[in-house]
Amino acid sequence: MTAAFLICAIGLPWMSRIGVHTPYVSHILDPEIIIAIGLAGVLAPTTNLNIRPRQDDRPCRPSADSHFDR
């Protein structure tokens, strides 16, 4: 996931150079693709970690507190 954050970090400064009349395909689409690849590398493992089956007999609750008991 660290590599995915670094990939996002490559695309974000690139997006800061966009002006009012910047062409979409040559200057906007490339950093958007880079950021999308980075976000996919972060969100997919995070989602998988949160909704995976538990190791005990209790049912899995797909939420932010799924690994904590109340």
Phi and psi in degrees as a GROMACS rama.xvg file:
@    title "Ramachandran Plot"
@    xaxis  label "Phi"
@    yaxis  label "Psi"
@TYPE xy
-64.0718  -40.2835  THR-2
-63.6615  -36.7869  ALA-3
-66.0443  -39.5745  ALA-4
-64.1303  -37.2839  PHE-5
-67.2755  -35.2452  LEU-6
-63.9723  -42.8155  ILE-7
-61.4247  -39.0808  CYS-8
-65.8997  -23.6466  ALA-9
-72.6811  -39.8749  ILE-10
-77.0481  -29.3093  GLY-11
-66.7572  -46.5587  LEU-12
-65.4745  -29.722  PRO-13
-63.8527  -37.8189  TRP-14
-69.7221  -23.7563  MET-15
-71.2372  -11.6206  SER-16
-90.5471  7.81153  ARG-17
-77.4657  131.642  ILE-18
-108.123  -171.555  GLY-19
-68.9416  -39.7789  VAL-20
-108.852  32.0674  HIS-21
-75.9035  131.148  THR-22
-66.1332  140.179  PRO-23
-68.1528  -53.8061  TYR-24
-66.2898  -41.1032  VAL-25
-84.7161  -23.5647  SER-26
-124.778  -19.7891  HIS-27
-107.134  -38.6826  ILE-28
-66.5392  -40.1777  LEU-29
-61.6575  -50.4168  ASP-30
-66.9488  -28.5533  PRO-31
-65.0252  -39.5224  GLU-32
-66.2654  -41.8646  ILE-33
-61.9868  -45.4091  ILE-34
-64.9184  -39.2644  ILE-35
-63.5325  -39.7612  ALA-36
-63.9905  -42.9465  ILE-37
-64.1984  -43.1768  GLY-38
-65.7636  -36.2874  LEU-39
-64.225  -36.0094  ALA-40
-70.7751  -19.8097  GLY-41
-93.2012  -47.1171  VAL-42
-72.8468  -37.3527  LEU-43
-63.33  -50.0499  ALA-44
-67.8918  -33.3556  PRO-45
-65.9045  -43.1937  THR-46
-65.4239  -42.5048  THR-47
-62.404  -39.0632  ASN-48
-64.7507  -37.0225  LEU-49
-80.0719  -31.5825  ASN-50
-106.929  11.0255  ILE-51
-68.9214  156.819  ARG-52
-65.091  147.313  PRO-53
-76.4057  160.189  ARG-54
-83.6747  -14.257  GLN-55
-106.353  -167.394  ASP-56
-85.0819  -6.05996  ASP-57
-74.4491  146.092  ARG-58
-69.7063  155.361  PRO-59
-84.1898  133.887  CYS-60
-112.568  109.732  ARG-61
-75.0758  82.1317  PRO-62
-148.927  179.566  SER-63
-66.8213  -23.9732  ALA-64
-106.732  30.8817  ASP-65
-68.9678  -18.8004  SER-66
-109.439  16.6348  HIS-67
-125.034  139.952  PHE-68
-91.3114  148.142  ASP-69
